[in-house]
Amino acid sequence: MKYKYFPAFLVFTCAILFQHCKQAEKPARPDLSALFEKYYEERLSFYPMEATMFGNYKYNDKLYAQFTDSYQAELKDFYTHYLAEAEKVDRNSLSEKEKINYDDFLWEMKINLEGFDYPLNYIPFEQLGGMHLAFAQAGSGSVIQPFVTVKDYDNWLQRMIAFGPVMDSAIVYFKKGLAIKYTLPQPLVKKLIPQMQSMVTDDVTKSVFYQPIIKLPKDFPEADKKRLTEAYTKTIGETVLPAYKKMGVFLETEYLPGARTSSGIWDLPNGTKIYDYMVRLNTSTNESPDNIYNTGLSEVKRIRLQMDSIQKLLGYPGDLEAFFKNLETDKKFRPYRSADEILADFEKIHQRMKPQLAKLFNNTPKTPFEIRQIEAFRAKSASSEYIPGTADGKRPGIFYVLILDPKNFSVTSGMESLFLHEAIPGHHYQISLQQEDTTMPRFRRFGGQNAYIEGWALYCESLGKELGLYTDPYQYMGALGDEMHRAIRLVVDVGLHAKKMTR
């Protein structure tokens, strides 16, 4: 018997097969969450010190010369691969939340890849937050590197052993920069040299790197205590300190004479393009340097008018220059005799604003919080800052205060605005809450765009009055001073790096 039409069940079966074949023609949509997770895990292996900072201790014994050409080539391949994987995703198929993650990821891949167009690795580190400072800070045992178990101590020992070759490689790449006139400006090199020299000591036990040995846990087996003490003493004396000394000599005798006398990036090979890239990297916008410069000028004008009003309120005669000179010379504004007194006053600011914080913020971090003085070995070229804690709460977020001489530390220096910015509800709330948010992919939890990070902290400075601060006109003037500092930076940065202004 012949059928003029297919039976219903055959029609249905053919339809299903046809649909399946059509779907098979298209590549299956990559699992976005899996892609993000794989990317983050692989990225940690490239940046082991960063992994340690964020509480991932898988690579705690690793230290790499990340600035070498070969390492940079691996990184470029890494970002190229993940950009290609991300571009397989149909953005239109994503939810609104997934689109945010996707767009952020795509931007991160592209902006990182663009950086490889320039020899940025020919300046392996700078005077502010350079690898040599981060290494000493970790080696002190008081910040990111854990020193709890015997394995922790052995992990850091391996990093110290690797430090000598890494610094030797840095010298090689500083020399590559010299060869193509891609160098730091001389004034910055002059800040680097004493940083290296300050690490050198004839007595290993006086080194910051010996601190973990001084604090060896009492419950360690005696054999391990003896072994670690001997190994640390040998490695610090024969590898770490000589590496700092060698770098200091190189910077002073070879690099400084060849370093550029100009200050702006414009004077580097492809300097104008590098600056445009840096603007996009740090603002995540396509703003032109001219627009940023003009924004700075208008902000200076706006803030200046506010400063004038505070001066009049306080009844000071003359101009603002005379007012500021009085703040600098009147001893009543410098009441401190010790760093502990200053740190205690910052904690008082914290306690004073606590009742109002509860009214403004429903969500608060679980990560603990501490206030500390910046270590002496990096103080001369540092500024007050925040170092994140870990999402598990085992390591606190730290607000580091720059105190060079307590007797010259002014109460009118914007203490309240500084606390709002660097500490609470600024970077501590922002970064801790971000890290603790497990609904986001890890590349966002432990990453972030500079414009957002600093933009949030600047916004927090504006919350002073709502948080019960800025009741003292001098403190409010200090806050305006901080705001003015940012506005001036827009003008000066573009002026130096794009408009060829001198220091």
Secondary structure, DSSP 8 states (H G I E B T S, - for coil): ---SS--HHHHHHHHHHHHHHHHHHS-----HHHHHHHHHHHHHHH-HHHHHHTT--TTTT----TTSHHHHHHHHHHHHHHHHHHTTS-GGGS-HHHHHHHHHHHHHHHHHHHHTTS-GGGS---SSS-HHHHHHHHHTTSSSS--SSHHHHHHHHHHHHHHHHHHHHHHHHHHHHHHTT---BHHHHHHHHHHHHHH--S-GGGSGGGHHHHT--TTS-HHHHHHHHHHHHHHIIIIIHHHHHHHHHHIIIIIHHHSBS--SGGGSTTHHHHHHHHHHHHHSS---HHHHHHHHHHHHHHHHHHHHHHHHHHT--S-HHHHHHHHHH-GGG---SSHHHHHHHHHHHHHHHHHHHHHH-S---SS-EEEEE--HHHHTT---EEE---TTSSS-EEEEE--S-GGG--TTS-HHHHHHHHTTTTHHHHHHHHHH-TTS-HHHHT---HHHHHHHHHHHHTTTTTTT---SHHHHHHHHHHHHHHHHHHHHHHHHHTS----
